[in-house]
Amino acid sequence: MTQIRDTSREMRLDPDSFAGGYFRNAVYRHWDPYEDVPQALLDQDRERLIAREQTERQFDGLRRTLALFGAGEEAVTEDLAPLMLVTNDINRQMFLSSQIYEEAKHTQFFDRYWREVINPVAEACGFEVTLPTDQRYFNEDYVALFDKTEAAMQRLLTDDSPENRARAFCHYHLVVESVLAQTGYYGIQSSWSPTGADLEVEGEPVHLEGLIEGVTRIRSDEGRHVGFGMHEVRRLIQEEGVDPAVVQTTLQDLMPHVAGTVQYEDSQVDSTPLVEYASDKLTRRIEIITNAEADLPPVEELVHVEGGEDISAAD
């Protein structure tokens, strides 16, 4: 019979723990990438993109955005396991297991969108049909960001220290999910939703309600991921003595890769507002994490996107 590793517990779970509360929220907000994003919305997106007057270069801007998101979700699905393996608290393990499951769902949504919308549009418009894994979509900064993040996670298996755990949370939860992903959502909302911010985009505007529906549901998951990461980094600083400089240095080292990812050659969108948006997100995260008196914002606020749908609208 397998023994319980933590013999100090009377019950298996702590219902009052931060991670336990977030896990229950994940169960409550469960959604299916196929059942809860209606086929009719994806069909509508496809027809609107086919009818849109656009060049292949303009369409490739959307393809690149979705390729980056899909690859990012897949990377988190593949690489987050070391953090769960070194975590010795069952409540945190359960939450991390829910995160890996949710990242897999996000990967499935972007795969579905490419199969059912992107490739059929390319075929109908006479454009080259490309794969979401085509290396043309991933520049050096994007690759470097995820290579460094994978290395930070793998390091935990050989050198599991509070500092390295803080660095791992900074890579995934605070940069990839909190800054890069949120900046990407801001760009999608601004470009493809009627309620988005006013970004200058080449070509006739078109509203992709299926894409926005999927992204809204994904954001509802990632609010928990960001909040959990911020909570854990604060705990490591306050309870395990991690120097806040470790956090600040890690985040600042990764920010040029975030800027380089959104500020790429041949972009059809003015990337200046996106870089400013990313920088502002990072500044806010650092202020909250390093201030022991600051309250952690609610999940909905953590993933708020200007002009975006309320997270509760996905329920």
C-alpha positions as CSV (number, residue, x, y, z in Angstrom):
1,M,0.0,0.0,0.0
2,T,1.3,3.5,-0.9
3,Q,2.1,5.6,2.1
4,I,1.0,9.2,2.5
5,R,4.2,11.3,2.1
6,D,2.8,14.2,4.2
7,T,1.9,12.5,7.5
8,S,1.2,15.8,9.2
9,R,-2.3,16.1,7.6
10,E,-5.4,14.9,9.3
11,M,-7.5,15.1,6.1
12,R,-6.4,14.8,2.6
13,L,-7.2,18.3,1.5
14,D,-7.3,21.8,2.9
15,P,-10.6,23.3,1.7
16,D,-9.4,26.8,2.9
17,S,-6.1,26.8,1.0
18,F,-5.6,29.2,-1.9
19,A,-4.7,26.4,-4.3
20,G,-7.8,24.4,-3.2
21,G,-10.1,27.3,-3.9
22,Y,-8.6,27.8,-7.3
23,F,-9.0,24.1,-8.1
24,R,-12.7,24.3,-7.2
25,N,-13.0,27.3,-9.4
26,A,-11.4,25.3,-12.3
27,V,-13.9,22.5,-11.8
28,Y,-16.8,24.9,-11.7
29,R,-15.7,26.7,-14.9
30,H,-14.9,23.6,-16.9
31,W,-15.6,23.9,-20.7
32,D,-15.2,21.8,-23.7
33,P,-13.2,23.2,-26.8
34,Y,-15.7,21.4,-29.1
35,E,-19.1,21.5,-27.3
36,D,-18.8,25.0,-25.8
37,V,-17.5,26.8,-28.9
38,P,-20.4,26.3,-31.3
39,Q,-19.7,25.0,-34.8
40,A,-22.0,27.7,-36.2
41,L,-19.6,30.4,-34.9
42,L,-16.6,28.8,-36.6
43,D,-18.5,28.3,-39.8
44,Q,-19.4,32.0,-39.6
45,D,-15.7,33.0,-39.0
46,R,-14.7,30.9,-42.0
47,E,-17.3,32.5,-44.3
48,R,-16.5,36.0,-43.2
49,L,-12.8,35.5,-43.8
50,I,-13.5,34.0,-47.3
51,A,-15.6,37.0,-48.1
52,R,-13.1,39.5,-46.8
53,E,-11.1,41.5,-49.3
54,Q,-7.6,40.6,-48.2
55,T,-4.1,39.8,-49.5
56,E,-2.3,36.6,-48.5
57,R,0.1,38.7,-46.5
58,Q,-2.8,40.2,-44.5
59,F,-4.3,36.7,-43.9
60,D,-0.8,35.5,-42.8
61,G,-0.9,38.0,-39.9
62,L,-3.9,36.1,-38.4
63,R,-2.2,32.8,-39.1
64,R,1.0,33.9,-37.4
65,T,-0.9,35.0,-34.3
66,L,-2.8,31.7,-34.0
67,A,0.4,29.7,-34.7
68,L,2.1,31.5,-31.8
69,F,-0.8,30.9,-29.4
70,G,-1.1,27.2,-30.4
71,A,2.6,26.6,-30.0
72,G,2.6,28.4,-26.6
73,E,-0.3,26.4,-25.2
74,E,1.4,23.2,-26.4
75,A,4.7,24.1,-24.8
76,V,3.1,24.7,-21.4
77,T,1.2,21.4,-21.7
78,E,4.5,19.6,-22.4
79,D,6.8,21.5,-20.0
80,L,4.9,22.3,-16.8
81,A,5.2,18.8,-15.4
82,P,8.5,19.3,-13.5
83,L,6.9,22.0,-11.4
84,M,4.1,19.6,-10.3
85,L,6.6,16.8,-9.6
86,V,8.7,18.9,-7.1
87,T,5.6,20.4,-5.4
88,N,5.0,18.5,-2.1
89,D,1.6,20.0,-1.2
90,I,-1.4,18.0,-2.5
91,N,-3.6,21.1,-2.9
92,R,-1.0,22.8,-5.1
93,Q,-0.4,19.5,-7.0
94,M,-4.2,19.3,-7.8
95,F,-4.2,22.9,-9.0
96,L,-1.2,22.3,-11.3
97,S,-2.8,19.1,-12.6
98,S,-5.8,21.2,-13.6
99,Q,-3.6,23.7,-15.3
100,I,-1.9,21.1,-17.4
101,Y,-5.3,19.8,-18.4
102,E,-6.5,23.2,-19.3
103,E,-3.5,24.0,-21.4
104,A,-4.2,20.8,-23.3
105,K,-7.7,22.0,-23.9
106,H,-6.4,25.4,-25.2
107,T,-4.0,23.5,-27.5
108,Q,-7.1,21.6,-28.8
109,F,-9.0,24.8,-29.5
110,F,-6.3,26.3,-31.6
111,D,-5.8,23.1,-33.5
112,R,-9.5,22.9,-34.2
113,Y,-9.6,26.5,-35.4
114,W,-6.7,25.9,-37.8
115,R,-8.3,22.8,-39.2
116,E,-11.9,24.2,-39.5
117,V,-11.3,27.9,-40.3
118,I,-7.7,28.7,-41.3
119,N,-6.9,26.0,-43.8
120,P,-10.4,26.1,-45.5
121,V,-10.1,29.9,-45.9
122,A,-6.6,29.5,-47.4
123,E,-7.9,26.9,-49.9
124,A,-11.0,29.0,-50.9
125,C,-8.9,32.2,-51.4
126,G,-6.2,30.4,-53.4
127,F,-3.5,31.1,-50.7
128,E,-0.8,28.7,-49.8
129,V,-2.0,26.2,-47.2
130,T,0.4,26.2,-44.3
131,L,0.9,24.2,-41.1
132,P,0.6,25.8,-37.6
133,T,4.0,24.3,-36.9
134,D,5.7,26.0,-39.9
135,Q,8.8,27.7,-38.6
136,R,8.2,30.9,-40.6
137,Y,5.8,31.9,-37.8
138,F,8.3,31.7,-34.9
139,N,11.0,34.4,-34.7
140,E,14.2,34.2,-32.7
141,D,12.8,36.0,-29.6
142,Y,9.8,33.7,-29.4
143,V,12.0,30.6,-29.6
144,A,14.5,32.0,-27.1
145,L,11.7,32.8,-24.6
146,F,10.3,29.2,-24.7
147,D,13.8,27.6,-24.7
148,K,14.7,29.6,-21.5
149,T,11.3,28.7,-20.0
150,E,11.8,25.0,-20.7
151,A,15.3,25.2,-19.2
152,A,13.9,26.9,-16.0
153,M,11.4,24.0,-15.6
154,Q,13.9,21.3,-16.2
155,R,16.3,22.8,-13.7
156,L,13.9,22.0,-10.9
157,L,14.5,18.3,-11.4
158,T,18.2,18.7,-10.5
159,D,18.2,21.8,-8.3
160,D,14.9,22.4,-6.6
161,S,15.5,25.5,-4.5
162,P,13.0,28.3,-3.6
163,E,14.9,30.6,-5.9
164,N,14.6,28.3,-8.8
165,R,10.9,27.7,-8.1
166,A,10.4,31.5,-8.1
167,R,12.2,31.7,-11.5
168,A,10.0,28.9,-12.9
169,F,6.8,30.6,-11.8
170,C,8.1,33.9,-13.3
171,H,8.8,32.2,-16.6
172,Y,5.5,30.5,-17.1
173,H,2.9,32.1,-15.0
174,L,4.1,35.7,-15.0
175,V,5.7,36.2,-18.4
176,V,4.3,33.5,-20.8
177,E,0.7,33.5,-19.4
178,S,0.5,36.9,-17.8
179,V,2.4,39.2,-20.1
180,L,2.8,37.6,-23.5
181,A,-0.5,35.8,-23.6
182,Q,-2.4,38.9,-22.3
183,T,-0.8,41.1,-24.9
184,G,-1.8,38.6,-27.6
185,Y,-5.4,38.6,-26.4
186,Y,-5.3,42.4,-26.4
187,G,-4.2,42.2,-30.1
188,I,-6.8,39.7,-31.0
189,Q,-9.6,41.6,-29.3
190,S,-8.5,44.8,-30.9
191,S,-8.2,43.3,-34.4
192,W,-11.1,40.9,-34.6
193,S,-13.8,42.1,-32.2
194,P,-16.2,45.0,-32.5
195,T,-15.6,45.9,-28.9
196,G,-11.8,45.9,-29.1
197,A,-9.4,48.9,-28.7
198,D,-8.6,51.0,-31.7
199,L,-5.5,49.5,-33.2
200,E,-4.5,50.3,-36.8
201,V,-4.8,47.1,-38.8
202,E,-4.4,46.7,-42.5
203,G,-7.4,45.6,-44.5
204,E,-11.1,45.6,-44.0
205,P,-12.2,44.9,-40.4
206,V,-14.0,41.5,-39.8
207,H,-15.5,40.2,-36.6
208,L,-14.5,36.6,-35.8
209,E,-17.0,35.7,-33.1
210,G,-15.9,32.0,-32.9
211,L,-12.3,33.1,-32.3
212,I,-13.4,35.6,-29.6
213,E,-15.6,33.0,-27.9
214,G,-12.7,30.5,-27.6
215,V,-10.2,33.2,-26.5
216,T,-12.7,34.4,-23.8
217,R,-13.0,30.9,-22.4
218,I,-9.2,30.4,-22.5
219,R,-8.7,33.7,-20.6
220,S,-11.1,32.5,-17.9
221,D,-8.7,29.6,-17.3
222,E,-5.6,31.6,-17.5
223,G,-6.8,34.1,-14.9
224,R,-6.4,31.3,-12.4
225,H,-3.0,30.3,-13.7
226,V,-1.7,33.9,-13.4
227,G,-3.2,34.4,-10.0
228,F,-1.8,31.1,-8.7
229,G,1.7,32.0,-10.0
230,M,1.6,35.5,-8.4
231,H,0.4,34.0,-5.1
232,E,3.2,31.4,-5.1
233,V,5.9,33.9,-5.9
234,R,4.7,36.2,-3.1
235,R,4.7,33.2,-0.8
236,L,8.3,32.3,-1.8
237,I,9.4,35.8,-1.0
238,Q,7.5,36.2,2.3
239,E,7.8,32.7,3.7
240,E,11.0,31.2,2.1
241,G,13.2,34.2,1.9
242,V,13.6,34.6,-1.8
243,D,15.1,37.9,-2.7
244,P,12.6,40.1,-4.7
245,A,15.6,41.0,-6.9
246,V,15.5,37.4,-8.2
247,V,12.0,38.0,-9.4
248,Q,12.7,41.4,-10.9
249,T,15.8,40.2,-12.7
250,T,14.1,37.2,-14.2
251,L,11.1,39.2,-15.4
252,Q,13.3,42.0,-16.8
253,D,15.6,39.5,-18.6
254,L,12.6,38.0,-20.4
255,M,10.8,41.2,-21.4
256,P,13.0,41.9,-24.5
257,H,11.9,38.5,-25.9
258,V,8.2,39.4,-25.3
259,A,8.8,42.7,-27.1
260,G,10.6,41.0,-29.9
261,T,7.8,38.5,-30.3
262,V,5.1,41.1,-30.8
263,Q,7.3,43.6,-32.6
264,Y,8.2,41.5,-35.6
265,E,9.2,42.4,-39.2
266,D,6.3,42.7,-41.7
267,S,3.7,43.1,-39.0
268,Q,0.4,44.6,-40.2
269,V,-0.3,46.1,-36.8
270,D,1.4,49.1,-35.1
271,S,3.3,47.1,-32.5
272,T,4.1,50.1,-30.3
273,P,0.8,49.9,-28.3
274,L,1.3,46.2,-27.8
275,V,4.8,46.7,-26.4
276,E,3.5,49.4,-24.1
277,Y,0.7,47.1,-23.0
278,A,3.1,44.3,-22.2
279,S,5.4,46.6,-20.3
280,D,2.5,48.0,-18.2
281,K,1.3,44.4,-17.4
282,L,4.8,43.5,-16.2
283,T,5.1,46.6,-14.0
284,R,1.7,45.9,-12.4
285,R,2.7,42.3,-11.6
286,I,6.0,43.3,-10.0
287,E,4.3,45.9,-7.9
288,I,1.8,43.4,-6.5
289,I,4.2,40.6,-6.0
290,T,6.8,42.6,-4.1
291,N,4.4,44.6,-2.0
292,A,3.4,42.5,1.0
293,E,0.4,44.8,1.8
294,A,-1.1,44.6,-1.7
295,D,-4.1,42.5,-2.3
296,L,-4.1,39.9,-5.1
297,P,-6.7,41.0,-7.7
298,P,-9.6,38.7,-8.4
299,V,-9.3,36.3,-11.4
300,E,-11.5,38.4,-13.6
301,E,-9.3,41.5,-13.1
302,L,-6.0,39.6,-13.7
303,V,-7.1,38.8,-17.3
304,H,-9.1,41.8,-18.1
305,V,-8.6,43.0,-21.7
306,E,-9.7,46.5,-22.6
307,G,-12.8,46.1,-24.8
308,G,-13.0,42.4,-24.1
309,E,-16.0,40.3,-23.0
310,D,-16.5,39.9,-19.3
311,I,-15.1,36.5,-18.2
312,S,-18.4,35.6,-16.7
313,A,-20.0,35.8,-20.2
314,A,-18.2,32.5,-21.0
315,D,-20.3,30.6,-18.3
